[in-house]
Amino acid sequence: MLQNKYDSSVRILPGDNDVSRMTPLKQGRVDLCACGIASYYGAEGVMMFADRDWGPQPLRVITTSTASFGSLPGGRGRPGRGNTR
């Protein structure tokens, strides 16, 4: 449906941990990442992203869960531009 109606497709790339899930995003190979708490760590450049090669990353929160738990899909963004790429 996404391909036919919106000319867009979704491909799921599995990852073993936060770094492996965010690597395609960092490399510009994907526009979005359902990366959970890693989006905060990557944006701040802390924890496993406290490295010159990793942080801070220009990430933007696109949606959040309204429950007491959930993931935060993130996308690469440029400050002040309102887009994810």
C-alpha positions in Angstrom: 0.0 0.0 0.0 2.7 2.5 0.9 4.5 1.9 -2.4 1.4 2.2 -4.6 -0.4 5.1 -2.8 2.6 7.2 -1.6 5.5 6.0 -3.7 7.3 5.0 -0.5 8.6 1.8 0.9 9.6 0.5 4.3 12.5 -1.9 4.8 13.2 -3.4 8.2 16.9 -3.7 9.1 17.4 -5.8 12.2 20.1 -4.8 14.7 21.5 -6.5 17.8 22.0 -3.4 19.8 21.5 0.4 19.8 24.7 1.1 18.0 24.0 -1.4 15.2 20.5 0.0 14.8 21.7 3.6 14.5 24.7 2.9 12.2 22.6 3.0 9.0 21.1 6.3 10.2 24.5 7.8 10.9 25.8 6.7 7.6 22.9 8.3 5.7 21.7 5.0 4.3 18.2 5.3 6.0 16.0 8.3 6.9 14.4 6.9 10.1 15.3 4.6 13.0 13.1 3.0 15.6 16.0 3.3 18.0 14.5 3.8 21.5 16.6 5.4 24.2 19.5 5.4 21.9 18.1 8.4 20.1 18.6 10.4 23.3 22.1 9.0 23.9 23.1 9.6 20.3 21.8 13.2 20.3 23.6 14.0 23.5 26.8 12.0 22.7 26.7 10.0 26.0 26.9 6.4 27.1 27.8 4.1 24.2 27.8 7.2 21.9 30.4 9.2 23.9 32.9 9.1 21.1 34.1 11.6 18.5 32.8 9.4 15.7 29.4 9.1 17.3 28.2 12.0 19.2 26.4 14.2 19.4 24.3 13.3 16.3 21.8 15.7 14.7 18.7 13.6 15.6 15.1 14.7 15.7 12.2 12.9 17.5 9.4 12.2 15.2 6.9 10.4 17.5 6.8 9.0 21.0 4.7 6.6 22.9 2.0 7.8 25.2 2.4 4.8 27.5 4.9 4.6 30.4 7.3 2.8 28.0 8.0 2.7 24.3 10.5 3.6 21.7 11.4 6.9 20.1 11.9 6.7 16.4 14.4 9.2 15.3 15.7 10.7 12.1 18.7 12.7 11.1 17.9 16.4 11.0 19.5 19.8 10.5 18.8 22.4 13.1 16.2 24.9 12.0 15.2 23.1 8.8 12.3 21.0 9.9 13.2 18.0 7.8 14.8 14.7 8.6 17.5 14.6 6.0 
